[in-house]
């Protein structure tokens, strides 16, 4: 076999492998897989958006409470980031496919970016508090969907992530009080 023929053969078999279905077996059924995976992918996009915004504010924090706020946001961003892989892996365990690019994540994200050149520390904390509240609400809605389909494993994960988001809301609220 010539080098050219072998290269064409290798390319053809690679294309066949790329088109192979990712058929992870799931007892939940096709509709549940589609619906829950779709919601989890939207959550994953929101988590990535919140992670990046939290790091953005962490990097651009200023003012008299710099150290405390900087450390708080670093801790919170680590916690947020820790949910990325488990969410994506849960989608795959269900038999779905997950995000493939930043563009895909951007299309699904419901939380907005903040590209402002300057944001006051108080506004940073308020915006992150609101985003974490919204994220917890999206997680609750996904939990309800999981309950409808009897997906207790995903629901269980969501319960922990909801609690973490509520804790972040609480810390951001208390940190931003000035009296």
DOPAPA-883254 format. One line per 8 residues: number of its first residue (from 1); their letters; for each residue x negated, y negated, z of N, C-alpha, C. Coordinates in Angstrom, 3 decimals. Layout:
BEGIN
NUM	A	X:Y:Z:X:Y:Z:X:Y:Z; ...
END
This chain:
BEGIN
1	XXXXXXXX	-0.861:1.180:0.000:0.000:0.000:0.000:-0.902:-1.238:0.000; -0.625:-2.170:-0.900:-1.433:-3.387:-0.976:-1.118:-4.300:0.201; -2.024:-5.249:0.439:-1.823:-6.202:1.538:-0.553:-7.019:1.321; -0.274:-7.403:0.090:0.924:-8.200:-0.225:2.185:-7.394:0.028; 2.210:-6.138:-0.404:3.375:-5.276:-0.189:3.583:-5.029:1.296; 2.491:-4.776:2.023:2.592:-4.553:3.473:3.110:-5.807:4.183; 2.627:-6.975:3.799:3.081:-8.234:4.409:4.569:-8.440:4.165; 5.040:-8.154:2.940:6.474:-8.287:2.625:7.296:-7.301:3.442
9	XXXXXXXX	6.767:-6.084:3.592:7.453:-5.057:4.373:7.545:-5.470:5.845; 6.455:-6.005:6.395:6.440:-6.461:7.785:7.420:-7.610:7.983; 7.471:-8.530:7.021:8.398:-9.665:7.104:9.835:-9.182:7.049; 10.118:-8.231:6.170:11.484:-7.701:6.053:11.926:-7.016:7.330; 11.058:-6.192:7.914:11.461:-5.495:9.143:11.584:-6.471:10.310; 10.786:-7.545:10.308:10.931:-8.557:11.358:12.280:-9.249:11.233; 12.717:-9.542:10.017:14.020:-10.184:9.807:15.150:-9.271:10.252; 15.016:-7.978:9.981:16.046:-7.021:10.418:16.117:-7.008:11.939
17	XXXXXXXX	14.965:-6.984:12.600:14.947:-6.990:14.069:15.545:-8.275:14.618; 15.290:-9.414:13.963:15.824:-10.693:14.419:17.343:-10.735:14.329; 17.903:-10.005:13.392:19.353:-10.016:13.208:20.056:-8.951:14.047; 19.281:-8.106:14.727:19.878:-7.050:15.539:20.700:-7.663:16.661; 21.860:-7.115:16.900:22.754:-7.620:17.946:22.164:-7.379:19.328; 22.448:-8.286:20.214:22.029:-8.142:21.609:23.218:-7.568:22.383; 23.448:-6.299:22.189:24.626:-5.655:22.755:24.359:-5.090:24.142; 24.284:-5.952:25.134:24.147:-5.491:26.500:25.515:-4.970:26.941
25	XXXXXXXX	25.572:-3.741:27.437:26.878:-3.203:27.832:27.447:-3.938:29.053; 28.756:-4.159:29.037:29.436:-4.808:30.152:30.813:-4.191:30.327; 31.165:-3.920:31.561:32.475:-3.354:31.859:33.578:-4.408:31.852; 33.209:-5.678:31.737:34.198:-6.749:31.825:34.988:-6.954:30.542; 34.475:-6.509:29.434:35.184:-6.648:28.175:34.715:-7.849:27.373; 35.048:-7.829:26.096:34.579:-8.839:25.157:35.086:-10.240:25.481; 36.365:-10.367:25.826:36.937:-11.690:26.123:36.304:-12.292:27.383; 36.147:-11.475:28.418:35.520:-11.956:29.652:34.071:-12.357:29.393
33	XXXXXXXX	33.370:-11.535:28.632:31.983:-11.851:28.306:31.897:-13.183:27.584; 32.756:-13.373:26.584:32.754:-14.624:25.819:33.081:-15.819:26.708; 34.154:-15.713:27.496:34.609:-16.846:28.300:33.647:-17.192:29.432; 33.225:-16.187:30.166:32.325:-16.440:31.302:30.957:-16.877:30.807; 30.458:-16.232:29.763:29.161:-16.643:29.205:29.214:-18.086:28.717; 30.309:-18.462:28.089:30.452:-19.840:27.628:30.405:-20.834:28.771; 31.104:-20.524:29.850:31.093:-21.413:31.020:29.727:-21.443:31.691; 29.095:-20.283:31.780:27.763:-20.248:32.389:26.740:-21.005:31.543
41	XXXXXXXX	26.864:-20.935:30.234:25.953:-21.698:29.382:26.151:-23.199:29.558; 27.401:-23.634:29.728:27.654:-25.054:29.998:27.058:-25.439:31.352; 27.215:-24.564:32.352:26.596:-24.823:33.658:25.078:-24.889:33.530; 24.506:-23.989:32.764:23.063:-23.987:32.571:22.606:-25.305:31.945; 23.341:-25.786:30.962:23.006:-27.065:30.339:23.109:-28.201:31.359; 24.147:-28.166:32.193:24.302:-29.191:33.234:23.178:-29.112:34.260; 22.794:-27.914:34.639:21.713:-27.732:35.608:20.401:-28.274:35.042; 20.135:-27.998:33.779:18.914:-28.529:33.163:18.951:-30.052:33.116
49	XXXXXXXX	20.108:-30.626:32.789:20.244:-32.088:32.754:20.045:-32.682:34.146; 20.640:-32.058:35.158:20.503:-32.560:36.526:19.070:-32.398:37.020; 18.443:-31.300:36.679:17.044:-31.102:37.061:16.177:-32.223:36.497; 16.320:-32.483:35.214:15.479:-33.499:34.591:15.777:-34.892:35.145; 17.048:-35.189:35.404:17.387:-36.496:35.978:16.819:-36.623:37.387; 16.901:-35.560:38.166:16.367:-35.590:39.526:14.850:-35.795:39.502; 14.159:-35.111:38.581:12.714:-35.309:38.448:12.408:-36.726:37.951; 13.195:-37.222:37.009:13.026:-38.581:36.516:13.083:-39.567:37.680
57	XXXXXXXX	14.105:-39.441:38.502:14.248:-40.358:39.640:13.135:-40.126:40.668; 12.740:-38.906:40.865:11.618:-38.573:41.753:10.343:-39.285:41.275; 10.083:-39.221:39.965:8.868:-39.827:39.411:8.920:-41.342:39.437; 10.108:-41.922:39.364:10.243:-43.376:39.245:10.791:-44.045:40.504; 10.771:-43.333:41.602:11.227:-43.893:42.874:10.281:-45.008:43.296; 10.857:-46.012:43.957:10.055:-47.115:44.486:10.733:-47.664:45.727; 10.053:-48.540:46.415:10.669:-49.214:47.546:10.187:-48.732:48.890; 10.776:-49.306:49.960:10.291:-49.043:51.319:10.503:-47.594:51.784
65	XXXXXXXX	11.442:-46.869:51.179:11.686:-45.474:51.570:11.116:-44.505:50.542; 10.145:-44.999:49.767:9.572:-44.208:48.680:9.230:-42.785:49.105; 8.436:-42.644:50.139:7.959:-41.312:50.516:9.109:-40.376:50.839; 10.052:-40.806:51.655:11.178:-39.961:52.034:12.035:-39.579:50.827; 12.358:-40.559:49.996:13.193:-40.298:48.817:12.453:-39.432:47.802; 11.180:-39.736:47.608:10.351:-38.976:46.677:10.318:-37.495:47.079; 10.100:-37.230:48.342:10.054:-35.850:48.831:11.423:-35.182:48.778; 12.475:-35.915:49.106:13.837:-35.372:49.046:14.168:-34.932:47.621
73	XXXXXXXX	13.887:-35.794:46.658:14.219:-35.472:45.271:13.336:-34.353:44.724; 12.123:-34.272:45.194:11.261:-33.158:44.794:11.833:-31.842:45.308; 12.242:-31.831:46.561:12.847:-30.628:47.149:14.130:-30.252:46.405; 14.961:-31.251:46.126:16.222:-30.967:45.445:15.990:-30.479:44.018; 15.027:-31.063:43.322:14.767:-30.615:41.954:14.263:-29.171:41.939; 13.460:-28.795:42.909:13.000:-27.401:43.006:14.186:-26.454:43.199; 15.122:-26.846:44.053:16.301:-26.018:44.302:17.162:-25.899:43.044; 17.341:-27.003:42.349:18.128:-26.994:41.118:17.453:-26.096:40.083
81	XXXXXXXX	16.152:-26.278:39.899:15.421:-25.486:38.909:15.489:-23.990:39.214; 15.544:-23.641:40.479:15.580:-22.232:40.880:16.842:-21.523:40.397; 17.868:-22.262:39.978:19.087:-21.626:39.472:19.050:-21.372:37.968; 18.099:-21.970:37.267:18.065:-21.873:35.803:17.980:-20.422:35.339; 16.960:-19.706:35.750:16.768:-18.337:35.283:17.906:-17.404:35.728; 18.351:-17.465:36.981:19.465:-16.592:37.369:20.752:-16.835:36.556; 21.026:-18.090:36.198:22.217:-18.357:35.382:22.047:-17.716:34.004; 20.901:-17.964:33.371:20.661:-17.407:32.038:20.654:-15.880:32.068
89	XXXXXXXX	20.033:-15.303:33.081:19.991:-13.847:33.174:21.379:-13.262:33.438; 22.212:-13.985:34.148:23.578:-13.503:34.378:24.349:-13.463:33.055; 24.150:-14.463:32.220:24.787:-14.461:30.896:24.366:-13.213:30.132; 23.085:-12.910:30.156:22.595:-11.725:29.443:23.121:-10.435:30.056; 23.209:-10.371:31.382:23.751:-9.170:32.032:25.197:-8.929:31.640; 25.923:-10.012:31.393:27.324:-9.894:30.978:27.465:-9.447:29.531; 26.376:-9.540:28.776:26.425:-9.172:27.366:26.458:-10.369:26.439; 26.325:-11.567:26.987:26.317:-12.772:26.165:24.908:-13.188:25.811
97	XXXXXXXX	24.828:-14.256:25.046:23.542:-14.865:24.752:23.552:-16.261:25.350; 22.378:-16.775:25.585:22.294:-18.043:26.292:21.616:-19.122:25.440; 21.346:-20.235:26.063:20.790:-21.384:25.364:19.524:-21.011:24.610; 19.369:-21.626:23.447:18.215:-21.334:22.613:17.308:-22.537:22.392; 17.777:-23.727:22.776:16.975:-24.924:22.518:17.469:-26.084:23.373; 16.669:-27.143:23.406:17.099:-28.366:24.093:18.316:-28.972:23.406; 18.345:-28.879:22.078:19.501:-29.391:21.335:20.778:-28.667:21.708; 20.690:-27.353:21.850:21.846:-26.555:22.266:22.295:-26.984:23.662
105	XXXXXXXX	21.333:-27.147:24.556:21.658:-27.586:25.922:22.313:-28.962:25.899; 21.795:-29.864:25.106:22.333:-31.235:25.031:23.781:-31.226:24.545; 24.074:-30.352:23.578:25.453:-30.275:23.059:26.429:-29.763:24.111; 25.975:-28.923:25.025:26.867:-28.332:26.030:26.941:-29.132:27.333; 25.919:-29.922:27.625:25.845:-30.620:28.919:26.973:-31.625:29.072; 27.552:-31.630:30.264:28.607:-32.582:30.604:28.084:-33.700:31.492; 26.924:-33.519:32.079:26.300:-34.550:32.896:25.465:-35.448:31.994; 25.513:-36.735:32.257:24.827:-37.678:31.377:23.378:-37.907:31.805
113	XXXXXXXX	22.578:-38.310:30.832:21.194:-38.703:31.086:21.181:-40.118:31.655; 20.014:-40.497:32.170:19.799:-41.883:32.549:18.406:-42.264:32.042; 18.391:-43.005:30.949:17.137:-43.414:30.325:16.755:-44.848:30.662; 17.393:-45.420:31.668:17.135:-46.822:32.014:15.670:-47.004:32.416; 15.141:-48.174:32.084:13.756:-48.490:32.456:13.593:-48.622:33.961; 14.635:-49.108:34.632:14.574:-49.251:36.093:15.942:-48.947:36.684; 15.936:-48.153:37.724:17.144:-47.835:38.489:16.787:-48.047:39.949; 17.623:-48.745:40.676:17.324:-48.970:42.085:17.413:-47.651:42.850
121	XXXXXXXX	16.695:-47.529:43.938:16.782:-46.312:44.733:18.221:-45.983:45.158; 18.982:-47.001:45.570:20.372:-46.748:45.971:21.195:-46.200:44.816; 20.987:-46.760:43.619:21.725:-46.269:42.453:21.285:-44.863:42.062; 20.008:-44.570:42.232:19.521:-43.216:41.961:20.232:-42.206:42.855; 20.250:-42.494:44.148:20.872:-41.564:45.095:22.362:-41.416:44.816; 23.030:-42.525:44.506:24.471:-42.474:44.226:24.755:-41.660:42.962; 23.964:-41.878:41.931:24.180:-41.156:40.673:23.928:-39.663:40.844; 22.880:-39.320:41.564:22.604:-37.900:41.807:23.680:-37.267:42.679
129	XXXXXXXX	24.179:-38.025:43.658:25.266:-37.515:44.499:26.493:-37.202:43.641; 26.870:-38.138:42.773:28.033:-37.931:41.904:27.814:-36.754:40.945; 26.615:-36.644:40.384:26.329:-35.537:39.472:26.382:-34.189:40.183; 25.858:-34.134:41.393:25.920:-32.885:42.155:27.358:-32.537:42.515; 28.173:-33.536:42.813:29.600:-33.293:43.076:30.281:-32.733:41.833; 29.996:-33.329:40.696:30.582:-32.847:39.440:30.122:-31.421:39.151; 28.836:-31.157:39.354:28.314:-29.815:39.123:29.019:-28.800:40.020; 29.213:-29.129:41.278:29.922:-28.227:42.192:31.352:-27.985:41.687
137	XXXXXXXX	31.991:-29.021:41.164:33.335:-28.858:40.597:33.337:-27.936:39.386; 32.356:-28.078:38.511:32.252:-27.172:37.354:32.013:-25.740:37.816; 31.220:-25.601:38.873:30.957:-24.261:39.404:32.220:-23.645:39.991; 33.009:-24.457:40.665:34.279:-23.947:41.211:35.212:-23.478:40.093; 35.282:-24.249:39.021:36.132:-23.866:37.882:35.629:-22.563:37.260; 34.320:-22.405:37.175:33.754:-21.164:36.645:34.044:-20.009:37.591; 33.995:-20.273:38.886:34.329:-19.246:39.886:35.768:-18.772:39.698; 36.684:-19.709:39.474:38.088:-19.342:39.237:38.220:-18.448:38.009
145	XXXXXXXX	37.476:-18.758:36.959:37.491:-17.935:35.753:36.960:-16.536:36.065; 35.891:-16.464:36.833:35.341:-15.167:37.236:36.366:-14.369:38.041; 37.096:-15.044:38.918:38.140:-14.373:39.693:39.209:-13.784:38.780; 39.588:-14.531:37.744:40.600:-14.048:36.798:40.164:-12.751:36.126; 38.878:-12.641:35.825:38.355:-11.460:35.135:37.798:-10.404:36.087; 37.807:-10.677:37.372:37.271:-9.711:38.331:35.759:-9.616:38.310; 35.088:-10.690:37.920:33.620:-10.714:37.884:33.093:-11.184:39.240; 33.032:-10.245:40.175:32.638:-10.595:41.539:31.148:-10.942:41.641
153	XXXXXXXX	30.323:-10.349:40.783:28.879:-10.623:40.856:28.586:-12.082:40.507; 29.168:-12.579:39.417:28.951:-13.977:39.040:29.578:-14.897:40.077; 30.769:-14.551:40.553:31.443:-15.367:41.569:30.578:-15.479:42.820; 29.948:-14.393:43.213:29.099:-14.395:44.400:27.907:-15.334:44.229; 27.286:-15.297:43.067:26.177:-16.212:42.795:26.651:-17.659:42.856; 27.793:-17.908:42.243:28.336:-19.270:42.211:28.617:-19.795:43.610; 29.069:-18.944:44.512:29.359:-19.381:45.879:28.108:-19.949:46.537; 26.979:-19.301:46.337:25.723:-19.806:46.905:25.304:-21.112:46.243
161	XXXXXXXX	25.451:-21.192:44.922:25.048:-22.408:44.218:25.965:-23.584:44.554; 27.238:-23.312:44.772:28.172:-24.369:45.203:27.729:-24.901:46.559; 27.403:-23.998:47.469:26.944:-24.412:48.793:25.680:-25.267:48.695; 24.748:-24.877:47.839:23.522:-25.664:47.663:23.836:-27.049:47.098; 24.742:-27.115:46.109:25.110:-28.410:45.523:25.780:-29.296:46.572; 26.643:-28.711:47.396:27.308:-29.480:48.455:26.299:-29.975:49.489; 25.297:-29.194:49.759:24.244:-29.626:50.692:23.472:-30.803:50.093; 23.194:-30.738:48.790:22.510:-31.858:48.147:23.375:-33.118:48.204
169	XXXXXXXX	24.663:-32.970:47.969:25.588:-34.112:48.054:25.528:-34.711:49.447; 25.593:-33.871:50.447:25.571:-34.318:51.839:24.279:-35.087:52.136; 23.136:-34.513:51.763:21.862:-35.183:52.017:21.767:-36.505:51.276; 22.203:-36.536:50.030:22.158:-37.780:49.258:23.081:-38.832:49.857; 24.250:-38.406:50.333:25.183:-39.332:50.971:24.588:-39.901:52.253; 24.110:-39.028:53.121:23.578:-39.484:54.408:22.318:-40.333:54.236; 21.505:-39.966:53.261:20.276:-40.724:53.004:20.580:-42.133:52.504; 21.674:-42.280:51.793:21.988:-43.588:51.204:22.757:-44.510:52.143
177	XXX	23.148:-43.998:53.322:23.860:-44.862:54.293:22.878:-45.802:54.934; 23.277:-47.063:55.052:22.368:-48.071:55.599:22.803:-48.610:56.964; 23.772:-47.972:57.563:24.171:-48.461:58.887:24.344:-47.331:59.857
END
